[in-house]
Amino acid sequence: MFALLGDVQFDLITYFDGFESQFGADYAEHPLIEGKPRLQFVGDKLDEIRIQLAFHLHYCDPEAELAKLKKALAAHDAMALVLGNGDYKGWFVLTDVQATSKHTDKAGTLIALEASITLREFVGDKKNPLPPPAVQPKLPPAAAKALPASQTAGVATLASGAAAVRDNIRQAVTYANQAQSALRVAVDAARVAQKLRDNPLAALGRVPSLLTGMKQVAGPLENLSPTLASLTSQLPEASSILRASNNALGAVRNAQGALSAVSAGTVTGRIDYLAGQLSTATGALESAAPSISKLAGKVVTRTI
């Protein structure tokens, strides 16, 4: 399940650690001589939402996610908040971002980050309010007319096909996130192994763990390709993502092959080659990230 805050995409299961809403009303207090004051309703307060987020290197890039939030904060724009079930929460401005680094590696790379963001309702001009995003209703309106029996089967087939496309997109996004997460871990492992170039035997001892990392990257990519292939006929943009996925998978397989029959005399060069292939795979997936986010956004707003 996904949520969109403007153009910022969140995975509700992975990222969200708390969702707090606050509503209220304003009352003017009129004091009375020798009596209790009277309250007079003035108006509703702006809705406020506080979201707790947890980012970890295993499933995202914490630095990149924090950068997205800071960019949204600096833009000072009103953003629509839509949950993955199509629940439109309204237009909000991002007023506060608090981040706490929980874990870093020896080089200072951020591994775990907790963030808290505050959203305040944006009303705008009452005479010209901001329209909600184009979220398609999940169910037909109550006033919808029943179709003839001869057309019911066709409508059911179309609805089933659309649901299958949305499910495939969700699955593709999941596989892509898994691959990116495993790839970041593999890149870090390769960097550590490269530092052992003066100790070939120690570097050779890293080969099994490197192969395990490659396998964890290849698995989601192998699942991603057929999932994307099933979408190319309905969604032309899936073709570019498929090419990027195949390029990343090819680079990972090249990296796996580099570690076959490796010896103490060749391990240093093989690890350097592996690191280069991982860099290629990373670039391929990063190039597809914007298109993947757009597809996820279409699922959220049910424009697919």
N, C-alpha and C positions, 0 to 999 in steps of 0.2 A: 504494500500500500504506500502511496506517495502523497505528499502535500506540496503545494506551490505557494511561495511568498514572493509575489512578483515573478522574477525569473529565477529565483533561488529554489532549487529542488531539494526536498528532504525525504529520507526514508523513515517513515514513522516508527517502524519496529526497531531500527538500528540506532537512529539518532535521538529521537525524542525520549527524554528522561522525566518529563513533567510538563503539564499543560494546565495553567491556572488562569481562570477568567475572573474579571471583577466588573460588576455593574453597580450603578448607584444613581441617586437623584439628589439634586440640590434644593434646599429649603432656606428661605430667608427667615430670620428670627426677629420678631417685632416685640420689644419689651413693653410691658404694661405696668403702670403705677399700682403698687400693692396687689399685683397679680402675676400669675405665671405668664411667660412670653407665649406669643402665638407664632405658629409656623405657617409659612405660605410657600407652596410649591413654586419653584422658579423654573426648573427644567431638568432634564436627564443629564447625568454626567457622561463623559465619553467612556465608552467601553475600553477596558484595558486587558491585555493578554500578556502573560509572562510564560515563556517557554524555556525549559531546561534542556540543554543539548549535551550529548556525550559523543565525542569524536575519538576514534582510535585508529592507529595505523593499520590494523588488521582489516578494516573495511573501508577506509577512506584516507585522504591526506589531510590531517588536522590543520596544517598551515593553510592549505588551499581553501578549506571550508571557512576558516576564520577570515581569510581575505575576502571571500564572498560577502560575509556579513558586514565587514568594515566598508566594503564598496557600496553596499545597499544603504548603510548608515550615512555615508558621505554624499549619496545622491540626493537625499532629502525629498524623495518622491513618495507619493502614496502608492501602496502596493496592495493588490487583491490577495487575500488569504483564502485558499481553497483546499479542503482536505480531499483525500483520495476517493472518498465515497461521493464526491460532488457537493459536499456541504460547503456552501459559500458563506464565509464568516464576515465578509465586508471588506472595506478599504481601510488600511492601517498605515501609519508611519512608524518607522523603526526609530525609537527615541533613545535606546540604551543598549549597549553590548558590554557584557562583562565576561572575561575569559580567565580561566585558571589552568595553568600547565600542571598536569598531574604526573607526567612521566616523560623523561627525555633519555636519549642514549648518551654515550660518552662524548660524542661529537657535538652534542647539543641539539640533535634532530628531535623534533617534537614527536612523541609517540602517542600520548594520551592527553586530551584536552577536554575540560568541562566549560561550557559557555551558558550564559543566561541572557536572553534578549527580552526587551520590553516593547510591546506594540501598543499604540494608542489609536483609537478610532479616528478616522479622517472623514469629517462630514462634508466639507467643501461648500459649494454654493447650493443652497436648498432649491433654488429655482432651476438649477442645471446640475443635478447630482451626477456623480460618476456612475456609469452603467456597470453592472456586474459582468464578469468575464463570461464568454459564451459557453456556459456549462449546459450540456444537453440533459434533460430530465431522465432519471433512471427508469421511471415508470411513465406510461402515457397519462395525460390528464383524465380526470374522472368524467369529463364531458365528451371524451372521444367516442366516436361512433364505432360500433362493431362492424367488422368487415364481413363480407359474404364468406361462406364456408369455402368456396373455391379459391379465395385469396389467402385464407388463414395459413395454409401450409407454406406458401411462398414467403409470407411475412415471418413466420417462425424460422424458416431457413436463413433468411437474411439476419435476423436477430442472433441466431446461433453462430453464424459466420462472424458477425461483429464481435461477439463475446470471445470467440476463439482468437481473433486478431488481438484483442486487448490482453488476453491471457498470455499470448506469445510475446507481446511487447514487455509485459511485466517480467516474464521469465528471461527474456533477453537482457533486460536491465540488470536483473539479479546476477546472471552469468558474467556480464561485463564488470559489475562491481567486484565480484569474487575474483575475477582474473586480475583486475587492477590491484586489489589488495595483496594477492599472492605475489604479483610481480614486484611490488614495492619491497616485500620481504626478501625475495630472491635477489633483487638489486643490492640490498644492504649486505646480504650474505656474500655476494660476489666481491663487493668492495673490501670486506674483511679478508677474504681469501687473497685478493690482490696484494694486500699488505704483507703477505707471507712469501713474497717472491724470493727473499734471501734464505728461506727455509723450505726447500721443495718438499721435503718429507711431511712437514706440517701442513703445507698446502695440499698435498696428496690426501692427507687425512680429512680434508674438508670436502672432498669429492662426493662421498655418499650423501651428505646433507644438501649439497648443491643439486644433486640429481633429484632428491626428494622435493626440493623447492621447485625445480623445473616441472616435475610431475603435477604439483599442485597448481601451477599456472596453466599447464596444457589442458588439464581436465575441464575447467570452465570454458576455455576457448573451443575445445572440441565439441562441447554442447552448444556453444553460442552459434557456431556456423550453421548447423541445420535449422536452428530456430529462426535465424535471420533469413535463411534461404526460403523458408515457408512464408515470409512476409513480403518478399520482393515483388510478387505479382500484384499485391494490393497497395503497397507503400513503396514508391520509387526511391525514397530516401534511405530505405533499408539496404539498398544495393551498395552505397558508399560505405555504410557501416560494415557490411559483409566483407568488402574488399579489405578494409582496415583490420578486421578480425582475422581474416585468412593470412594477411601479411604478418600480423603479430604471432599467429600460430606457427607460421613457417620459420620465423626468427627463433622462436622457442625450441622448435624441433632441431634447428641448426645448433643451438646451444647444447641441447641434449646430446647430439651426435659428437660434439667436440670433446665430451668427457668420456666417450667410449674408448676402451683400450688405452687409457692415459697412463703415463709413467712419470717417475720423478724427473726425468729429463725433459719431458714435454708439458708438464702440468702448468708451468707458468704461462707459456704461450697460449695454451688451451683456455685457461681462465680469463686471460685478456680478451680472447676471441668471444668467449661466453658473455663477458661484460658488454662487449660491443653489440652482440645480438640482443641482449636484454634491453639495451638502450634503443635499438630499432623497434622492438616490440612495444616499449613504453611510448615512443613517439607515435606509433600507429594507433594505439588505443586513445592517446590524448587527442589525436586529430578527429576521432569519432565521437568524443565526449559531448560536444555541442549538439550533434544530431541525435544522440541517445537521449539527452535531456529534453529535446523538443518532442520526441516520441513519447517520453514519460509524461510531459505536460499535456499532450493530446489525450492520453489515457485519463488523467486527472479530470480534465474538463469534459471528457466524454465526447470530444469532437471526432472520435474514431468509433 
